[in-house]
């Protein structure tokens, strides 16, 4: 596998992990100063910093349009997969068709 594409996948996994971490903790603790001074927020912040470095690497290795297409496709795939597996979110068949069409369009953008 091409290194920049592998970094896109890892980076997007890190961003999605931090999003799940924030979603779970922000709903429990709310938007308060104590929330931002807690350990989970430090972990969230560090994960996002590492992911940002991966994103910056990809920006230097692949053209911008292709990069955004790859990040978009990876984001859609991972967020919907984790929504289904972790958060137990079930979408309608029409919504899944829309997601597949969106992923397909991002991949066409990336590889043409």
Secondary structure as the mmCIF struct_conf table of DSSP 4:
data_model
#
loop_
_struct_conf.conf_type_id
_struct_conf.id
_struct_conf.beg_label_comp_id
_struct_conf.beg_label_asym_id
_struct_conf.beg_label_seq_id
_struct_conf.end_label_comp_id
_struct_conf.end_label_asym_id
_struct_conf.end_label_seq_id
HELX_RH_AL_P HELX_RH_AL_P1 UNK A 3 UNK A 29
BEND BEND1 UNK A 31 UNK A 32
HELX_RH_AL_P HELX_RH_AL_P2 UNK A 33 UNK A 36
TURN_TY1_P TURN_TY1_P1 UNK A 37 UNK A 37
BEND BEND2 UNK A 38 UNK A 38
HELX_RH_AL_P HELX_RH_AL_P3 UNK A 39 UNK A 61
BEND BEND3 UNK A 62 UNK A 62
HELX_RH_AL_P HELX_RH_AL_P4 UNK A 64 UNK A 85
TURN_TY1_P TURN_TY1_P2 UNK A 86 UNK A 86
BEND BEND4 UNK A 87 UNK A 87
HELX_RH_AL_P HELX_RH_AL_P5 UNK A 93 UNK A 111
#
